[in-house]
Amino acid sequence: MKKNLFVLLCVIVMSSGINAQIFCPADITVSCLSDLTPDECGMATVVSGNYHPSMVKFIDQNETNACNEGQVFRRFYLDIDYSNTYTENEPSCIQTITQVYNNLPLNIQFPQEREYTCLDEIPVESPTWLYHPCDLVGYTYEDEIFEFEQEACLKIVRTYRVINWCIYDNDQNEGIYEGIQIIKIVDDVAPEIENCEDQFFDAGPNCETEVTLTNSASDIGDCPSGMLTWRVSVDLWSDGTRDLFFGPNENPPFRLDPVENGATVEVVIPELLSVSKHKVDWKVTDGCGNVRSCSTQFFVEDNKPPTPYCINFTGATLNAEHDGQLIIPASFFSLDALDNCSAKEDITLSFSENIEDTERIIDCSNAGLRFFRIYYTDEAGNQDFCEVFILIFDNGTCFMKYAPEGIVTKPDGTPIAGASAYLMEGEEVIALKESDEGGYFNFGDQDLMEVYEATVKSDNGENASVDIDDFIVMRSALLGLEQLDFYQSIAADVDHNHRFDLDDLYAFRDILLGKSSIDEEHLWTFIPQMYTPVKNNDLNVSQSIPYISYGEGFNFYGVRTGDLTGSAIHSDNEIIENEEVINLTLELNDSGFVVISNEDITTDAMQFDLIVNSIDTEGDLVQSKIIEKENGVHYLNLQSFNEIAKNETLFRANVSLEKDIHVDELIENAKIYLKGSVNSANVSWNIVDRREEKFETSSAFELQVYPLPVQDQLTIEGRNITQVELFGLTGERIQLNTRVGSEQTVITNLGTLPSGVYLLKVTANGEEQITKVVK
């Protein structure tokens, strides 16, 4: 009733004009989402007068806030003057429209988890929501940084707060929403440990030493850490038990504080260690939790030679009652010996580095003043020596006569026959003898004269020992590909100016080409075997042995000028033992054959030759070196070979021959020769015969074989097929699943076979036909 009265009064108050009355729709309450259209809020009506409804218009006076809450006062008026503007003389009325807040879900979406590197710029992402006209929404964020989190070097926890001011109530905690975004800063590059090699320490007094292990690491990725943390464990005596632990959480003296990136870390073993072998495990962690580790060994070794004390000068008498011989042990000259690890009784005395050389026999041939080196060798093989003299007096046994002798050999031990040995007194020749087949000579009974000297000469050219192989070795040495020993350097000094250079190579080339020759007096250089060169390039050496040095024997090495291959000296230590089997594939083809490595070749030898002996058409033995380097040297560098093999590329040596290859003969005669070794390695051969004559087919019947290459199923079409067989190239027969028909046979199990070439044998009409099948 009150509402109707209000409307009536409104009409009375708002009505104006002489001929018209305008009535407003009732006041209304709507949502803040409303568009306030007349369809929703109503339209004024005009009573009396001759006015068209289109003349009824309205204007709004908006008194709402940012959330669209409040009132809108809508004035309806009759636009009498058609100005689209309300004037006071025009009939009007006012409708009150109340807008109230409508709380709808915002469906807020917070940014997802992200991952960056330390080089990336980290953006700030915004949360998203459904926008409504009634809402006044904003956001803020706050970052918390956590270092060295799991699976990340750095973790940022970004907390977003979204507020809807239209409904915000701090007391009731309404109108505010929170969400979290996880941001990971990732570094997955581990530091590199600088030293993963074995470490060695010398034993000191009492055969013990203090051991300090050192290492370092560098974190060199895009996000290097400033500090690195080390953890080290030590297995003393390498018995499988970890005895010592070092790290950041250990107590002193085992505590290892973090060190700067690249700095050295030290691990001090808290006890003295004797000669032994131990194991150490290194583990380093960067600031992002990336770990690198390695295991090495460390050794305490006895590398200190004993200290010898000798009788430097003494004398002895050669008596007839001793059958003209005096046996002197090396221990005869010993006063004392001291060593840090070996007891005195465990030190061996000898006349040379050979510890078995413990005695010297003195007779009429070598009586007089003698010089010796007495070697002291401890249990670890360390040696030192002292120099002694002994004067052997003749008590009427020798009548002041002796028969000096010697031997002449090449540095590799090959005897030189027919060499002229001279016993000289100044310019006078006292005796002249030729070496026999064993290189031995004896000057016969001679007076005991200290002025005597022995020398050797020869004019035997031995041209067969100087060839192109020597030229290749010489050239390789000048290129730095090969290192000559002292005697090879003497042989390479072709122009005899006491140095080896490019001029010698040119001179040797002319000799091999027959353009020049070597003077007879320069064909040989005979060097005392007792001579120890200081440097390989010190080639100016005395070629005579004075009597005072006869205690070492009148023994000479003969070096033939130009014979580099026969002048290399071989000691037992240089013999390279090779007990493994080298596995190679020999693939025969129409033009020759291919040698293929089947695996890495691991050997201490750095070079080897693969030499195949074969018989030519005239029945002569021919050697073919089938692995050849570009510079003409017939060897393969195993270090380069292993690098290729590690890259999964197998070595192949291609060889072309103009005649048929007899496989049995080839395999029987093929050898692997290791450089510097007297032995050849064992070779295991896998034969693959791809020669076309092996696969000539009979024309007695025709076959169609498809598909080629085959993957799983193979079809053979032909008449009267009775049998189908498949063989590997090495002859093994392969079990088949076949459906044999008179005109078609299908093989269904080839998918299980490895890729390769196989031989298909088909029997039809009592005849056989063989063809190749590629899988």
Stockholm file with secondary structure:
# STOCKHOLM 1.0

chainA/1-775         MKKNLFVLLCVIVMSSGINAQIFCPADITVSCLSDLTPDECGMATVVSGNYHPSMVKFIDQNETNACNEGQVFRRFYLDIDYSNTYTENEPSCIQTITQVYNNLPLNIQFPQEREYTCLDEIPVESPTWLYHPCDLVGYTYEDEIFEFEQEACLKIVRTYRVINWCIYDNDQNEGIYEGIQIIKIVDDVAPEIENCEDQFFDAGPNCETEVTLTNSASDIGDCPSGMLTWRVSVDLWSDGTRDLFFGPNENPPFRLDPVENGATVEVVIPELLSVSKHKVDWKVTDGCGNVRSCSTQFFVEDNKPPTPYCINFTGATLNAEHDGQLIIPASFFSLDALDNCSAKEDITLSFSENIEDTERIIDCSNAGLRFFRIYYTDEAGNQDFCEVFILIFDNGTCFMKYAPEGIVTKPDGTPIAGASAYLMEGEEVIALKESDEGGYFNFGDQDLMEVYEATVKSDNGENASVDIDDFIVMRSALLGLEQLDFYQSIAADVDHNHRFDLDDLYAFRDILLGKSSIDEEHLWTFIPQMYTPVKNNDLNVSQSIPYISYGEGFNFYGVRTGDLTGSAIHSDNEIIENEEVINLTLELNDSGFVVISNEDITTDAMQFDLIVNSIDTEGDLVQSKIIEKENGVHYLNLQSFNEIAKNETLFRANVSLEKDIHVDELIENAKIYLKGSVNSANVSWNIVDRREEKFETSSAFELQVYPLPVQDQLTIEGRNITQVELFGLTGERIQLNTRVGSEQTVITNLGTLPSGVYLLKVTANGEEQITKVVK
#=GR chainA/1-775 SS CHHHHHHHHHHHHHCCSSSCEEECCCCEEEETTCCCCHHHHCCCEEESSSCCGGGEEEEEEEEECTTSCEEEEEEEEECTTCCSSCCTTSCEEEEEEEEECCCCCCCCBCCCCEEECTTSCCCCCCCBCCCCTTCCEEEEEEEEEEESCTTCSEEEEEEEEEEETTTCBTTTTBSEEEEEEEEEECCCCCCEESCCSCEEEECCGGGEECCEEEEEEECCSSSCCSEEEEEEEEEGGGSSCCCEEEBTTSCTTSBCCCEETTCEEEEECSSCEESEEEEEEEEEECTTCCEEEEEEEEEEECCCCCEEEECCEEEEEECGGGTTCEEEEGGGGEEEEECSSSCGGGCEEESSSSTTCCEEEECTTSCEEEEEEEEEECTTCCEEEEEEEEEEEESSSSTTEECCEEEEECTTSCBCCSCEEEEEETTEEEEEEECCTTSEEECCSEECCTTEEEEEECCCCCGGGCSHHHHHHHHHHHTTSSCCCHHHHHHHCTTCSSSCCHHHHHHHHHHHTTSCCCCGGGSEEEEETTCCCSCTTCCCCCCEEEGGGGGGCEEEEEEETTCCTTTCCCCGGGCCCCCSEEEEEEEECSSEEEEEECSCCCCSCSEEEEEEEEECTTSCEEEEECCCCTTSCCCEEHHHHHHHHHTTCCCEEEEECSSCCCHHHHHHHCEEEETTCSSEEEEEEEEEECCGGGGCCCSSSCCEEESSSCSSCEEEECTTEEEEEEEETTSCEECCCEEECSSEEEECCGGGSCSSEEEEEEEETTEEEEEEEEC
#=GC SS_cons         CHHHHHHHHHHHHHCCSSSCEEECCCCEEEETTCCCCHHHHCCCEEESSSCCGGGEEEEEEEEECTTSCEEEEEEEEECTTCCSSCCTTSCEEEEEEEEECCCCCCCCBCCCCEEECTTSCCCCCCCBCCCCTTCCEEEEEEEEEEESCTTCSEEEEEEEEEEETTTCBTTTTBSEEEEEEEEEECCCCCCEESCCSCEEEECCGGGEECCEEEEEEECCSSSCCSEEEEEEEEEGGGSSCCCEEEBTTSCTTSBCCCEETTCEEEEECSSCEESEEEEEEEEEECTTCCEEEEEEEEEEECCCCCEEEECCEEEEEECGGGTTCEEEEGGGGEEEEECSSSCGGGCEEESSSSTTCCEEEECTTSCEEEEEEEEEECTTCCEEEEEEEEEEEESSSSTTEECCEEEEECTTSCBCCSCEEEEEETTEEEEEEECCTTSEEECCSEECCTTEEEEEECCCCCGGGCSHHHHHHHHHHHTTSSCCCHHHHHHHCTTCSSSCCHHHHHHHHHHHTTSCCCCGGGSEEEEETTCCCSCTTCCCCCCEEEGGGGGGCEEEEEEETTCCTTTCCCCGGGCCCCCSEEEEEEEECSSEEEEEECSCCCCSCSEEEEEEEEECTTSCEEEEECCCCTTSCCCEEHHHHHHHHHTTCCCEEEEECSSCCCHHHHHHHCEEEETTCSSEEEEEEEEEECCGGGGCCCSSSCCEEESSSCSSCEEEECTTEEEEEEEETTSCEECCCEEECSSEEEECCGGGSCSSEEEEEEEETTEEEEEEEEC
//
